[in-house]
Amino acid sequence: MSATVKRYRVMAIISGIMSLLLWFVYMPVKYLFDVPDLHSAIVWIPMVHGYLYPLYILTAISFSMKARWPLMKMLGLILAGTLPVASLIAERRVVRRYS
């Protein structure tokens, strides 16, 4: 169980950071500011986030099954990865309870 918690913890932190970068760096630059050079410099953010989020989902499912959580709680953990700070909050709660 310890290895599963560590995997979830790493993916939740990475997913949270990438989500913060997506929402508060990439989106404002793309939609609010007209700076093509800056946009081309940060175009990697949504691509990396797009590859890492499915890994977060798989890790959350793996942890939820190992912890024998009900389906609704598992869905809550998966959906926590969609909001910028929610995966970081969920990670803290999981680590506090299962470590």
N, C-alpha and C positions, 0 to 999 in steps of 0.2 A: 504494500500500500504506500510505503514511503516513496518509492520510485515514481509511482503514478502521481502522487501529490507534487513531487518535484517537476515532473513533466508538465503538469497542468499549470504550476506556478510560473514556469519559464514562458510557456505559450501565452498565458494571461497577461503577463507583463509586456511581452513583445507585442501582442495584439493591442493592448491598451495604448502603448506608445505610438504604434503605427496609426491607430485610430485618431489619436490626438493630432498627429502630424497631418493626417488626411483632412480632418475637420477644421483645424485652426491654422494650417500653413497652406496646403494645396488648394483647398476650396476658396479661401479669400483671394489668393493670388489669381486663380483662374477666373473667378466670377466678379470680383470687385475691382481689381486693379488691372490696368492695361499695360503689363510689363512682359512682353513676349520672351525676353532673355531670361527673366527669373522663372517664368513658367516652364521653359525648356530645361532649366536646371533642376527643377523639382518634379519632372514628369515621372520619375521612378517611384514616387510615393504611392500612387494608387496601384501600380503594378505589384509592388512588394506586398502591399496590404491585401491585394486580391489573391496572392499565393499563400499568404500566411493565415488568413482567416479560416479557410477550410481545414488547415492543420489545427487551429484552435478548436474548431468544432469537433474534430475527431478526438482530440485530447480531452475535451469536456465530456464527450460521450463515454470515452474509456474510463475516466475518473468516476463519472456518475454510475456506471455499471458496476465498477469495483466497489463503490460505496453503497450500492444497492438503493439508490435514490429512486423515488417514483418518477414517472414520465414528466409530470408537470414541473417538478423541481429541476429535472434535466433540461427541459426546454428553457426554463428561467436562466440556467447557467449558460446555455448556448446564446440566448438573446442578450445576455450581459456583454457579449462581445460586440454588439452593434452600437452601443453608446460609448462615447469616448472614455469615460471614467468608470463605467459600471464593471468592466472586467477587472479593473484594479481593486475595486471594492469587493467583488466576489472572490478574488484571489486571497485577499486578506482574511475574509471570513472562513474560507476553506482551509487555509494554512492554520489559522487559530484553532479550528475545531479538529483537524485530522493530523496535526503534527505533534 
